Amino acid sequence: MPLFGLTPIEGGLDNADWSGSTHRGPCRVVASDERRARLFAANLFTDRAATRTPAGLLPASPWMRRGLVSAERVTGLADNLKPHGTVLVPADPNDPGGPHRVFGTGRMVLTGPLQIRHANAIRITMPEQPATANLGLPALRAEVERLRRDCAEAYQVIGALADRAGLLHHPAVEKALGNLDAATRGDPRPHADLLPIFLPDNENH
């Protein structure tokens, strides 16, 4: 199983999103790809006691953002024999290149098997009048911030569930995650052709 090294970018450590992480140093994650490595780190290091936004949400995880955390595949180490989802941190915080210890697992645990049935033809119905039509500028800014954080949390949840269902690399899932990732930063929407979604009908997929 591949091993990925995740390293916070020094110039971004003052970003407000770090207030929601219990760890601000480098780590290594056993994962099949970079996206899963970031998900595992985000799930494990989320600080549930962090100060929430005015909308009652936790800060978005910095581990999902390439502008805040770099990622590279680490080769030639025995650590990659550990179970999928294992997260390791330096035994000595002042020696990130030294021995690492297992900190925990970032895998999300579901209460039962995940099954997908008849997920075709998903539709979105937009209200005739936006709920923000009568909001002032400060309220609109707060609403945008809330929606960006909603997208960041949805990215983590969808990624973890899709991974468990074996659909993380399904084109529709990748497009949805790409749109959510862009939305968390306020970037243009990369995929306008997301819907309709056609997922496998096989319940055991």
N, C-alpha and C positions, 0 to 999 in steps of 0.2 A: 504494500500500500504506500503511495507517495507521501512524502512529508513536506509540509510547507512552512516557511518561516515568515511570520507577520511582524512587521516592525513599524511602530508609530513614527510618522514623519515629524522631525523636531519642530519645524516651523508651524505645525498645526496643533501642537499640544495645548495651545490656549483656546482652541475652539470649544464652544459651550457644550458640544455633544460629549466631550470627555467627562463631563460631570455625571453622566449616567453609566460609566464603566468602572468596575472595581479594580481594573488592571490597566496601567498606562505604559507598560514596558513591552519588550519583544516577547514573542512566544512562538512555539512550534505546534503545528496541528497535523494529525494524521488524517488525511482526506484524499479522496480520489481526484479532486480538482480544486482550483483556487476558490471557486464560489462556495463549495461546501466548507472549505477551511474557514472562510470568513463567517459563514453561518454558525459553525460550531463555536468559534471564538465569541461571536456576538451573543449567542445563547448562554454561554457559560459566564461571561463577564458582565452581563447586564446587572446593574445595581438597582434592585427593586425598591430600595429606600431612598433613591435619588430624589431631589426636588423636582416636582412635576411642573409642567407648563400650566398657564392659567386655564387651559382646557382639560387639565387633569391627566395629561399623557407623560410618559417617561421620555427623556431625551432620546433622539435617534442614536443608534449605535454607530460610533466612529469606525468600528471594525469592518463595516460594509462599504466604507468610502475609500476609493483609491487615492483621493487627495489627502487623506489623513493617515492611512496605513498602507505601506507597500507590502508586496507579497512576492516571494520567490520560492521555487522548488528547491529543497535541500536534498542532496544525493550523497550516497556513501556512508550513511549512518544507520546503526542498528535500531534506532528509535522507531523507524517505520514498520517494525514488526508488531508494534502495539495495536490494539483494536481501533477500528475506524471511529473517528470522532474524539480520540484522545488529545487533550491539550496539555502541553508541557511548558513550563516557565523556567528561566535560569535559576539554578540553586543559589547562586550569588548574584543579586540584582546588579552589582557593579561589574560583573563579568558575563556579558551576554553570549560570549563565545565558549563558555565553559560548560560543565555538566548541567543537564536539565532534570527536573523532577516532574512527575505527573501531577498536574494541578486538578484535573477532573475530566469529565466528558461533556462535550457540548451538544450531544445528541438530545433532541427533544423526545420525551417518552409519552406515547399516546396510551390511552386507557384500553384501547382495543384495536383490532385490525381496521385499516382504512380501506374502504371500498368506494368505487366511483361507479355510479349507475346513470345511464342516460343523461350525460352532461352536454348533449348536443343542443344547438340552437339557443344559446344563452343570449338574452336580449337585455338591453338597458333602456329604461324609459326615463327621460329627463323631464323635470317639472316645467310647466309653461313659463313660470316666472322664477328666476334664481332666488334662493333663500337669502342671498347677500345683497339683493337689489337696494335695500334701504339702509345699509350699513355705512357709517362714516369711514374715513381713511384709516384711523387707528384700529378700528374693529376689523376692517378688511385685511390689514397687515397681520393682525392676530389670527384671523381665519386662515390666511395663506400659510402661516407658520404651523398652525394646527394640522392642516391638510398635508403639509410636507412630512410632518412627523407620523401622521397616519400612514402615509405611503411607505415610510421607512420601516414601520412595524409590520405592515402588510407584506413587504418584501421578505422579511425574515420568516414570517409565518408560512407564506406560500412556498418559499424555498424549502423549508423544513418538511412541509407536508408533501410537496412534489417529490422530494428526495425519498421519503418513506414509501411513496406510491410507485417509485421507479419511473417517474415522469419528468425529472428535473431537466432533461435535455430534449423534451418534446418541444417542437417549434412554437406552439402556442404558449407554453409555460415560459420559454426563454424570452419571447416577445413581451409577455406580461411583466416579467421581472425587469426587462430592459426599460419599459415604460415607467415602472415604479421607481427604479433607480434614477432615471432622469428627473422624475417629479420631485424627488427628495432634494435635488439641487436647483430646481427651477430651470432645468435645461429643456430644449425643445423635445417634444414627444417623438421618439425614433420610429415607432411602429404604429401607423394609422390603420393597418389592416389586421388588427388583432381579432376582431369578431367577424363572423361567428366562429366559435371554438368547436372543434370536433375532436373529442378524446376517444380512446379505445373503449369499446363496449365490454371488453373482457374484465369481469370483476376481479380477477386475480392478477391483473397486469401490475 
